[in-house]
Amino acid sequence: MSDGMTCHEFQARLPELISSGDRLSAHPHLQNCLRCRALIADLESIAEAARELLAAVEPPDKLWEQIESALKNESGYSQTDGKPV
């Protein structure tokens, strides 16, 4: 049984399908298309690896304050009143 959707059509709609929050594995096209099922499996693996990477490189809480301070120092502005030094 075919859903009438080509792989190209399915992949073009993929961002919309993912953002909908619906269970993607239940989509009719994936029931009969090994190629697109493999693509979805690859994308899920990449997303999981990205989630793990983000957790592993959490920046320190004061990072933005340090960046702002360094920028102010380099640009010749006082940290306390924002006026030129």
N, C-alpha and C positions, 0 to 999 in steps of 0.2 A: 504494500500500500504506500503510495507516494503522496507527499503533502503538496506537490506541485511547485515547490520552491527549489531553485537551483542553489548550488554551493555559493555562487557569487552573490545571489540575493540574500541568502542567510547571513553571510559574512558582512554584507553591507548593512544589515539590520542589527548586527551583533552589539554595537554600543548601546543601542536603544533597548535591546533585550536584556542586557546585563544591568543597565540602570533601572529597569522596571522592578527589579527585586524578585521577579518570578523565578521559580525553579527552572533553570535553563535546561537541565537534563530531560525535562518533560516535553520539550519542544518537539513537535512531530517530525521535523527535518532530521533531528539527531537519532530518531528511532531507526532510520534506514541508511544513514550516511556515516560510514566508518571514518572517512576523511575529516569531516567536521567534528565528529566525536573526539578524534585525536587532537585536533586544533584546540578544542575546549579543554581537554586534559592538559595540554601544554600551557595554555593560558592560566589554568588553575595552579599549576606547579610554579609558574613565574610569580603569580600573585602571592602565593604562600611564601616563596623565598623572599619577596620584597617585604612582606610583613615581618619576617624574622630579621631581616637586615635593618629595618627601621627600629626595631626594639633593641638591636645590638649597638646602635650608634646614637643613642639618645644624648643630645648635647647638654652641657651643664646649664642649670637654671639661670645663671648670671651671664650667659654668653652674649645676649643682645645688649645688656648694659655695658659689657666690656667693649663690644664693637662700637657702640655709640660713643663711649668715652674716647676710644682711640681715634675715631673720626673727628670728634670735636678738637682733640689735641693736635691732630695733623692740620686741620683747617684754620687754626689760630683762634679758636673761640674758647672762652672760659667755660668750664664745666658748671659753674655755679649760676652765672647770670646770662649766659648765652651771648655776651658782648665780645667784640674783638679784644684780644689781649694786647 
